[in-house]
Amino acid sequence: MALYGRHTWFEDYFPEIRRNDFRLLPAAYELVRTISAAAGRSATISRFPLPADVIDRFMYAPWNRPEAYLDPTFRANTSGFASADPDILKQRLSTLRNDIESGAWDARYGNLRTATAFDAGYYFVALRTP
């Protein structure tokens, strides 16, 4: 079962990072228009739900494994965490840690642990063949 939707648990714990991420990234339609214009041919866009077993270490990769966000090495290698206010981040991580340890995270979002994919807002952009 793939889960879709723009709102994620990540936004509940790290709203500043999520807002900043989307503020910095271009809108999908703008990206398609720019790529199409640069290539001289049209591009297509399709949603890309993240698989449950994705092993890359980008911001939303461990969408079903919140414990990964408690790892300082993981956070140090993601721009959203690296640029976050350290005091706010410390507070947000403490809340996440407490919710994981108490079972509150699983009570609210535990269905993600068994989902096969999750739509965190990623897209594939491909040029059409001439």
N, C-alpha and C positions, 0 to 999 in steps of 0.2 A: 504494500500500500504506500503510495507516495502522498505526502502531505503538502498542500499548497497554501500560500498566503504570504503577504508581505510582513505581517507582524510576527516576531519571533520572541522566544524567551530571552534571547540576548538583549533585545530592546528593553525588556523589563529590568534587567540587571545593569546594563551599560547604555543607557539612552543617549548619553553625550557622544559616545563613540559611534553608535549607529547613525545618529543625526549627522555627525561630521563626515562619516563615510559617504553618505548619500549626497551631501552638499559638495564634496570634492569630485565625485564621479559624474561624468556627463550623462544626461538622460539617454536611454537606449535609442530613441528615434534620432537624436542628434548624432550619435555615434554612427548609426547606419547611414545617415545622410552624408556625413563627412567621409566615411570610407567609400561610399558609392561615388561621390564626386572625385575623390583622389584617384580611384581606380578606373573611372570612366565607364563603370557598369554598375548595375544595381546589386544590392546586398540583401540578404534575408536575415531575419532574426528569429530565434526560437528559444524558448525557456529551457534552462538546464537545471533540473533538480539535482541537488548534491546527493550522491549515493551514501548510504550509511557507512560503508567501509572505506570512504575516501581517506587516503593516508597523507595527502599534502598537508602542510602546516600553515595554511592561510587563515585569515580571521574567522570565517564561518565553517571551516572544515569539520571541527568536532561538534557540530550542532546537536548531536545526540550523546555527547560525552562531556558534560560540563566540567568535570574534574580537570580536563586538559587546560582550562583557562586559569587554574590555580598554579600551574607550572610557570615559574618566572622565565624560563628559557623560551617557552612557547610565546609568551607575551612580548618578550624582547624582540622577537623576530616578526612581529606584526605591527605595521605602521600605526594602526588605530590605538593600540595600547602604548606604543612607544611615545606617541604624542599626547596622551591623556594627562590630565592634571593628576599628579601623584597622590595628593590628599584625597581627591574624590575617588580615584581608582582604589586606593587602600580601603576606603569605606565600602565600595561596591563589591570588592573581592571578599571582604569579611562577611557581607550579607550572603553572597553566593556560597561561601564555605559553610556558613551556619545552616543554610537551607539544604545543602547537600547532606551534611552530617545529620541533620534532624529528620530528613526524609521529606521536607516540605517541597523541595525541587521535584522529586519523583511524584509526589501527590498531585502537583500541578502539571508537570510536563513529562511524566514517566512514559507516556505513550510514544514519545520520540525514541526511546531506547530500542523499541522493536520495529519502528518504521523502516522501510527500505530506502526511502529517499525523502528529501525535504527541499521545497522551493524557497530559497533564501534570497531570491531576486537576481540570480545569475542568468546570463544569456549567452548563446553562441551566435556569433555574427559570421556569415559566410558570403563570399562573393558568388554571384550567379555565373555560371560558365557562359562564355560568349556564344 
